[in-house]
Amino acid sequence: MRNRFITFIFLLLIVPAMTSCKKNHYKISTSAISVKIEIKRLEKDIFTLNPNEITTMVPSLKQKFNGFLQLFSYVINTGDINDTSFGDFLVRFCTDKQNNDVFALTMKLYPDVKKIEDGLQEAFRHYLYYFPERTPPAVFTCITGFNNSIITGDSLLGIGLDRYLGADCEYYPKLEIYKYMAARMTPENIVPDCMYGWGASEWDFSTLKYPADNVLAEMIHNGKLKYFEKCMLPEAADEIIFGFTPDQMKFCRNNESQMWQYLIENDLLFKSDQFIIRKLTGEAPFTSYFTNESPGRAVVWLGFRIVESYMMKNPGVNLGDLMKNIDVQSILEKAKYSPK
């Protein structure tokens, strides 16, 4: 298998040049679209309260943070916010020494969230361009005890800032978070993760009810979500969109045909074994079916390339049509995907 993945210096030299000459067909005008994102910071409200006042402040927290307080409670495992025990659980969470240390670190890195607000406003302008009938979610930040990066609910989007404290955050090795994952737990990944998470909640794999759950369906579904993310953030680098290092991105571009042929020749596309699906589409430092130089989830990039080809060759299909389409065989056929 390794012999199939030869990196040609010639290709390495011309790919960036070719890419720079291409028109960015994701770029659209959003100047006429108005969006106002005002992030409410739950972590500031609860960690600056006097612990003796937390229980009595629960009703006002419910009112200010609406349905998000319940989502947050589920994430930190404190149950139903209407239970009489919730206040006591919240006191324990807010008086935990590590949680307070993490809050201090979070406030040092994020004294304000204007940059996040600005990024989300621009992304949701694109969202309303493609989906003018929809409404952007209310957005919140919090500290989750390192449990969740992005939290989504009905018209709600939450950001666990403790999962974005930087690749060198001292807590991540202690929590046994792998380095390749910690590398993406940085401020610049917040807005891309928000848009991917929002897309994944709007078009959930199980809710869409694909005819089959196999490698191809997972590839195409994840490829659609990445295409959605790219449409929302047309200026974002592919390395950020896909969570790849520059070398991993080059590997994918230089070995696209070889990876696709490997999947076909080894009859992997229609495998429904969950172990195989996870190995190909799940988080990993590299894709074990390919080489150590490949990124994990390399086949998600292939899925994106198929979807991108499908959309470029079928200009009458809009983004909403794409996201609802569960006929993966038709998408593949109409994509006329043939990597060189």
Contacts in CASP RR format, 6 or more apart in sequence:
PFRMAT RR
TARGET T0000
AUTHOR 0000-0000-0000
METHOD contacts of the structure
MODEL  1
MRNRFITFIFLLLIVPAMTSCKKNHYKISTSAISVKIEIKRLEKDIFTLN
PNEITTMVPSLKQKFNGFLQLFSYVINTGDINDTSFGDFLVRFCTDKQNN
DVFALTMKLYPDVKKIEDGLQEAFRHYLYYFPERTPPAVFTCITGFNNSI
ITGDSLLGIGLDRYLGADCEYYPKLEIYKYMAARMTPENIVPDCMYGWGA
SEWDFSTLKYPADNVLAEMIHNGKLKYFEKCMLPEAADEIIFGFTPDQMK
FCRNNESQMWQYLIENDLLFKSDQFIIRKLTGEAPFTSYFTNESPGRAVV
WLGFRIVESYMMKNPGVNLGDLMKNIDVQSILEKAKYSPK
1 262 0 8 1.000
1 289 0 8 1.000
1 290 0 8 1.000
1 291 0 8 1.000
2 291 0 8 1.000
4 258 0 8 1.000
4 261 0 8 1.000
4 262 0 8 1.000
5 251 0 8 1.000
5 255 0 8 1.000
5 258 0 8 1.000
5 290 0 8 1.000
5 291 0 8 1.000
5 293 0 8 1.000
5 294 0 8 1.000
7 250 0 8 1.000
7 251 0 8 1.000
7 254 0 8 1.000
7 255 0 8 1.000
7 293 0 8 1.000
8 254 0 8 1.000
11 253 0 8 1.000
11 254 0 8 1.000
12 250 0 8 1.000
12 254 0 8 1.000
15 250 0 8 1.000
15 253 0 8 1.000
15 254 0 8 1.000
24 234 0 8 1.000
25 312 0 8 1.000
26 230 0 8 1.000
26 231 0 8 1.000
26 234 0 8 1.000
27 234 0 8 1.000
27 235 0 8 1.000
28 126 0 8 1.000
28 129 0 8 1.000
28 234 0 8 1.000
30 122 0 8 1.000
30 125 0 8 1.000
30 126 0 8 1.000
30 128 0 8 1.000
30 129 0 8 1.000
33 125 0 8 1.000
33 128 0 8 1.000
33 129 0 8 1.000
34 125 0 8 1.000
35 121 0 8 1.000
35 124 0 8 1.000
35 125 0 8 1.000
35 128 0 8 1.000
35 136 0 8 1.000
36 121 0 8 1.000
37 117 0 8 1.000
37 120 0 8 1.000
37 121 0 8 1.000
37 124 0 8 1.000
37 136 0 8 1.000
37 139 0 8 1.000
38 117 0 8 1.000
38 139 0 8 1.000
39 113 0 8 1.000
39 116 0 8 1.000
39 117 0 8 1.000
39 120 0 8 1.000
39 139 0 8 1.000
39 140 0 8 1.000
39 141 0 8 1.000
39 159 0 8 1.000
40 64 0 8 1.000
40 65 0 8 1.000
40 68 0 8 1.000
40 138 0 8 1.000
40 139 0 8 1.000
40 140 0 8 1.000
40 141 0 8 1.000
41 113 0 8 1.000
41 140 0 8 1.000
41 141 0 8 1.000
41 142 0 8 1.000
42 61 0 8 1.000
42 65 0 8 1.000
42 68 0 8 1.000
42 69 0 8 1.000
42 72 0 8 1.000
42 140 0 8 1.000
42 141 0 8 1.000
42 142 0 8 1.000
43 103 0 8 1.000
43 106 0 8 1.000
43 141 0 8 1.000
43 142 0 8 1.000
43 143 0 8 1.000
43 161 0 8 1.000
44 107 0 8 1.000
45 61 0 8 1.000
45 64 0 8 1.000
45 65 0 8 1.000
46 54 0 8 1.000
46 61 0 8 1.000
46 90 0 8 1.000
46 93 0 8 1.000
46 94 0 8 1.000
47 94 0 8 1.000
47 99 0 8 1.000
47 100 0 8 1.000
47 103 0 8 1.000
47 143 0 8 1.000
49 57 0 8 1.000
49 94 0 8 1.000
51 91 0 8 1.000
51 94 0 8 1.000
51 95 0 8 1.000
54 87 0 8 1.000
54 90 0 8 1.000
54 91 0 8 1.000
54 94 0 8 1.000
55 87 0 8 1.000
55 88 0 8 1.000
55 90 0 8 1.000
55 91 0 8 1.000
58 81 0 8 1.000
58 86 0 8 1.000
58 87 0 8 1.000
58 90 0 8 1.000
61 69 0 8 1.000
62 69 0 8 1.000
62 81 0 8 1.000
65 72 0 8 1.000
65 140 0 8 1.000
66 138 0 8 1.000
66 156 0 8 1.000
67 156 0 8 1.000
68 138 0 8 1.000
68 140 0 8 1.000
68 151 0 8 1.000
68 156 0 8 1.000
68 158 0 8 1.000
69 81 0 8 1.000
70 80 0 8 1.000
70 81 0 8 1.000
71 151 0 8 1.000
71 153 0 8 1.000
71 156 0 8 1.000
71 158 0 8 1.000
72 140 0 8 1.000
72 142 0 8 1.000
72 144 0 8 1.000
72 151 0 8 1.000
73 79 0 8 1.000
73 80 0 8 1.000
73 81 0 8 1.000
73 86 0 8 1.000
73 89 0 8 1.000
73 90 0 8 1.000
75 142 0 8 1.000
75 144 0 8 1.000
75 147 0 8 1.000
75 148 0 8 1.000
75 151 0 8 1.000
76 93 0 8 1.000
76 144 0 8 1.000
76 145 0 8 1.000
76 147 0 8 1.000
78 86 0 8 1.000
78 89 0 8 1.000
78 90 0 8 1.000
78 93 0 8 1.000
79 86 0 8 1.000
79 89 0 8 1.000
80 86 0 8 1.000
93 99 0 8 1.000
94 100 0 8 1.000
99 143 0 8 1.000
99 145 0 8 1.000
102 143 0 8 1.000
102 145 0 8 1.000
102 146 0 8 1.000
102 162 0 8 1.000
102 165 0 8 1.000
102 171 0 8 1.000
103 143 0 8 1.000
105 165 0 8 1.000
105 169 0 8 1.000
106 143 0 8 1.000
106 161 0 8 1.000
106 162 0 8 1.000
106 165 0 8 1.000
109 161 0 8 1.000
109 165 0 8 1.000
109 166 0 8 1.000
109 187 0 8 1.000
110 116 0 8 1.000
110 141 0 8 1.000
110 161 0 8 1.000
110 187 0 8 1.000
113 141 0 8 1.000
115 187 0 8 1.000
116 141 0 8 1.000
116 159 0 8 1.000
116 190 0 8 1.000
116 191 0 8 1.000
117 139 0 8 1.000
119 191 0 8 1.000
120 136 0 8 1.000
120 139 0 8 1.000
120 191 0 8 1.000
120 194 0 8 1.000
123 191 0 8 1.000
123 194 0 8 1.000
123 195 0 8 1.000
123 232 0 8 1.000
123 233 0 8 1.000
124 136 0 8 1.000
124 232 0 8 1.000
126 231 0 8 1.000
126 232 0 8 1.000
126 233 0 8 1.000
126 234 0 8 1.000
127 134 0 8 1.000
127 136 0 8 1.000
127 195 0 8 1.000
127 198 0 8 1.000
127 232 0 8 1.000
128 134 0 8 1.000
128 136 0 8 1.000
130 231 0 8 1.000
130 318 0 8 1.000
130 319 0 8 1.000
130 320 0 8 1.000
131 319 0 8 1.000
131 320 0 8 1.000
135 155 0 8 1.000
137 152 0 8 1.000
137 153 0 8 1.000
137 155 0 8 1.000
137 156 0 8 1.000
137 157 0 8 1.000
137 198 0 8 1.000
138 155 0 8 1.000
138 156 0 8 1.000
138 157 0 8 1.000
139 157 0 8 1.000
139 158 0 8 1.000
139 159 0 8 1.000
139 194 0 8 1.000
140 156 0 8 1.000
140 157 0 8 1.000
140 158 0 8 1.000
140 159 0 8 1.000
141 158 0 8 1.000
141 159 0 8 1.000
141 160 0 8 1.000
141 161 0 8 1.000
142 151 0 8 1.000
142 158 0 8 1.000
142 159 0 8 1.000
142 160 0 8 1.000
142 161 0 8 1.000
143 160 0 8 1.000
143 161 0 8 1.000
143 162 0 8 1.000
144 151 0 8 1.000
144 160 0 8 1.000
144 162 0 8 1.000
144 163 0 8 1.000
145 162 0 8 1.000
146 162 0 8 1.000
146 163 0 8 1.000
146 171 0 8 1.000
146 175 0 8 1.000
146 177 0 8 1.000
148 160 0 8 1.000
148 163 0 8 1.000
149 159 0 8 1.000
149 160 0 8 1.000
149 163 0 8 1.000
149 164 0 8 1.000
149 185 0 8 1.000
149 193 0 8 1.000
150 157 0 8 1.000
150 158 0 8 1.000
150 159 0 8 1.000
150 160 0 8 1.000
150 193 0 8 1.000
150 194 0 8 1.000
150 196 0 8 1.000
150 197 0 8 1.000
151 157 0 8 1.000
151 158 0 8 1.000
151 159 0 8 1.000
151 160 0 8 1.000
152 158 0 8 1.000
152 197 0 8 1.000
152 198 0 8 1.000
152 200 0 8 1.000
152 201 0 8 1.000
153 201 0 8 1.000
157 194 0 8 1.000
157 198 0 8 1.000
158 194 0 8 1.000
159 190 0 8 1.000
159 194 0 8 1.000
162 171 0 8 1.000
163 185 0 8 1.000
164 185 0 8 1.000
164 186 0 8 1.000
164 187 0 8 1.000
164 189 0 8 1.000
164 190 0 8 1.000
165 171 0 8 1.000
165 172 0 8 1.000
165 185 0 8 1.000
166 182 0 8 1.000
166 185 0 8 1.000
166 186 0 8 1.000
166 187 0 8 1.000
167 179 0 8 1.000
167 182 0 8 1.000
167 183 0 8 1.000
167 184 0 8 1.000
167 185 0 8 1.000
167 186 0 8 1.000
168 182 0 8 1.000
169 182 0 8 1.000
169 185 0 8 1.000
172 182 0 8 1.000
172 185 0 8 1.000
173 182 0 8 1.000
177 185 0 8 1.000
178 285 0 8 1.000
180 285 0 8 1.000
181 283 0 8 1.000
183 245 0 8 1.000
184 243 0 8 1.000
188 240 0 8 1.000
189 240 0 8 1.000
189 243 0 8 1.000
191 233 0 8 1.000
192 229 0 8 1.000
192 233 0 8 1.000
192 236 0 8 1.000
192 240 0 8 1.000
192 241 0 8 1.000
195 228 0 8 1.000
195 229 0 8 1.000
195 232 0 8 1.000
195 233 0 8 1.000
196 225 0 8 1.000
196 226 0 8 1.000
196 228 0 8 1.000
196 229 0 8 1.000
197 225 0 8 1.000
199 225 0 8 1.000
199 228 0 8 1.000
199 229 0 8 1.000
199 323 0 8 1.000
200 225 0 8 1.000
202 323 0 8 1.000
203 221 0 8 1.000
203 224 0 8 1.000
203 225 0 8 1.000
203 228 0 8 1.000
203 323 0 8 1.000
203 324 0 8 1.000
205 213 0 8 1.000
205 218 0 8 1.000
205 221 0 8 1.000
208 221 0 8 1.000
208 324 0 8 1.000
208 326 0 8 1.000
209 326 0 8 1.000
210 217 0 8 1.000
210 221 0 8 1.000
210 326 0 8 1.000
210 328 0 8 1.000
211 217 0 8 1.000
211 326 0 8 1.000
211 327 0 8 1.000
211 328 0 8 1.000
212 270 0 8 1.000
212 272 0 8 1.000
213 272 0 8 1.000
213 277 0 8 1.000
214 269 0 8 1.000
214 270 0 8 1.000
214 271 0 8 1.000
214 272 0 8 1.000
214 277 0 8 1.000
215 263 0 8 1.000
215 268 0 8 1.000
215 269 0 8 1.000
215 270 0 8 1.000
215 271 0 8 1.000
215 272 0 8 1.000
215 276 0 8 1.000
215 277 0 8 1.000
215 280 0 8 1.000
215 281 0 8 1.000
215 299 0 8 1.000
216 269 0 8 1.000
216 270 0 8 1.000
216 328 0 8 1.000
216 329 0 8 1.000
216 332 0 8 1.000
217 328 0 8 1.000
218 277 0 8 1.000
218 280 0 8 1.000
218 281 0 8 1.000
219 269 0 8 1.000
219 280 0 8 1.000
219 281 0 8 1.000
219 299 0 8 1.000
219 300 0 8 1.000
219 302 0 8 1.000
219 303 0 8 1.000
219 306 0 8 1.000
220 303 0 8 1.000
220 306 0 8 1.000
220 307 0 8 1.000
220 328 0 8 1.000
220 331 0 8 1.000
220 332 0 8 1.000
221 328 0 8 1.000
222 281 0 8 1.000
222 297 0 8 1.000
222 300 0 8 1.000
222 303 0 8 1.000
222 304 0 8 1.000
223 300 0 8 1.000
223 303 0 8 1.000
223 304 0 8 1.000
223 306 0 8 1.000
223 307 0 8 1.000
224 307 0 8 1.000
224 322 0 8 1.000
224 323 0 8 1.000
226 241 0 8 1.000
226 242 0 8 1.000
226 300 0 8 1.000
226 301 0 8 1.000
226 303 0 8 1.000
226 304 0 8 1.000
226 307 0 8 1.000
227 304 0 8 1.000
227 307 0 8 1.000
227 308 0 8 1.000
227 311 0 8 1.000
227 319 0 8 1.000
227 322 0 8 1.000
228 319 0 8 1.000
228 323 0 8 1.000
229 241 0 8 1.000
230 236 0 8 1.000
230 241 0 8 1.000
230 304 0 8 1.000
231 319 0 8 1.000
233 241 0 8 1.000
238 244 0 8 1.000
238 249 0 8 1.000
239 245 0 8 1.000
239 246 0 8 1.000
239 249 0 8 1.000
242 249 0 8 1.000
242 295 0 8 1.000
242 297 0 8 1.000
242 300 0 8 1.000
242 301 0 8 1.000
242 304 0 8 1.000
243 295 0 8 1.000
244 252 0 8 1.000
244 295 0 8 1.000
244 301 0 8 1.000
245 295 0 8 1.000
247 293 0 8 1.000
248 293 0 8 1.000
248 294 0 8 1.000
248 295 0 8 1.000
248 296 0 8 1.000
248 298 0 8 1.000
249 295 0 8 1.000
251 293 0 8 1.000
251 294 0 8 1.000
251 295 0 8 1.000
251 298 0 8 1.000
252 259 0 8 1.000
252 294 0 8 1.000
252 295 0 8 1.000
252 298 0 8 1.000
252 301 0 8 1.000
255 290 0 8 1.000
255 294 0 8 1.000
256 302 0 8 1.000
256 305 0 8 1.000
256 339 0 8 1.000
256 340 0 8 1.000
257 339 0 8 1.000
257 340 0 8 1.000
259 290 0 8 1.000
259 294 0 8 1.000
259 298 0 8 1.000
259 299 0 8 1.000
259 302 0 8 1.000
260 302 0 8 1.000
260 337 0 8 1.000
260 339 0 8 1.000
262 268 0 8 1.000
262 289 0 8 1.000
262 290 0 8 1.000
263 269 0 8 1.000
263 299 0 8 1.000
263 302 0 8 1.000
266 289 0 8 1.000
268 276 0 8 1.000
268 280 0 8 1.000
268 289 0 8 1.000
271 277 0 8 1.000
279 287 0 8 1.000
279 288 0 8 1.000
279 289 0 8 1.000
280 287 0 8 1.000
280 289 0 8 1.000
280 297 0 8 1.000
280 299 0 8 1.000
281 297 0 8 1.000
281 299 0 8 1.000
281 300 0 8 1.000
282 296 0 8 1.000
282 297 0 8 1.000
283 296 0 8 1.000
283 297 0 8 1.000
284 296 0 8 1.000
284 297 0 8 1.000
285 296 0 8 1.000
286 292 0 8 1.000
286 293 0 8 1.000
286 294 0 8 1.000
286 295 0 8 1.000
286 296 0 8 1.000
287 294 0 8 1.000
287 295 0 8 1.000
287 296 0 8 1.000
287 297 0 8 1.000
287 298 0 8 1.000
287 299 0 8 1.000
290 298 0 8 1.000
295 301 0 8 1.000
305 337 0 8 1.000
305 339 0 8 1.000
306 331 0 8 1.000
306 332 0 8 1.000
306 335 0 8 1.000
306 337 0 8 1.000
307 322 0 8 1.000
307 331 0 8 1.000
307 335 0 8 1.000
309 335 0 8 1.000
309 336 0 8 1.000
309 337 0 8 1.000
310 317 0 8 1.000
310 322 0 8 1.000
310 331 0 8 1.000
310 332 0 8 1.000
310 334 0 8 1.000
310 335 0 8 1.000
310 337 0 8 1.000
311 317 0 8 1.000
311 322 0 8 1.000
313 334 0 8 1.000
313 335 0 8 1.000
313 336 0 8 1.000
314 334 0 8 1.000
317 325 0 8 1.000
325 331 0 8 1.000
END
